[in-house]
Amino acid sequence: MSWKIMLNIDSIETTLGYQFKNQSLLDQALTTKAYSNEHECRNQSEFQTIGDAVLKLVLTEKMMLNGNSTRGAITIQRSEAEKKEGLALVAKKLGITHHIKLGKGQLIQNHVESDHLLAETMEAIAGAIYLDGGFDNTKNQIAMWFDE
């Protein structure tokens, strides 16, 4: 990993409030498929699914702890929190947009402002934290993201 990339990773770790044991997981979580197609590297796709599952679990628990006891109420509130706009807002609040590795076309079309891309990146980051530090660390991070 180059010095420039390490600075970027250290910076986002500070932003996220989580120090990765394996920084390559974070680097991969920040790498879009378009970028990886151009640079032959791994991308965030494989982390998005596990990140989505962990997000659902943590947000469901959070809703229950906040007094929501019916499946309908929990589902509605969780859906609001985890939909693209909600995750994109978290990404913007954390200031991760300038850390995401975009392909040339994505840069030209300013995809870094896309709620879809930002939500997928937040899912991938949640997945990377889970793989790096386990469920409790991921739960703490997600709670911080949605409490701020």
C-alpha angles and dihedrals in degrees: 000000000000124000091248092054091047090055089051092049093047090049095052092045087058090047092049094042091229127109112211120220087203107036092185088073090060091044090053092046089056094049117095122214090246091056092047091051089057097041104032097237136124119278141205097264097097092051096049096075096050090042091053091051093049091047091053092050095047094045092047091053090046091053091050092049088051090061103267106139105167125081091229095054092045093048093050095048094042091049090053092050097046101040118112095264092051095049091043090054090052090050091050092046090052091046096230096139095096091052096059116105108228132188119243093260091049090052093050092049092044092238090164086085092053113117089211094055093044092049092049090049092051089050090050092049090051089050092048092050089049092051092045102042110010134241101308094055091047092048091052092049095048090047089053092049093055098037096057 
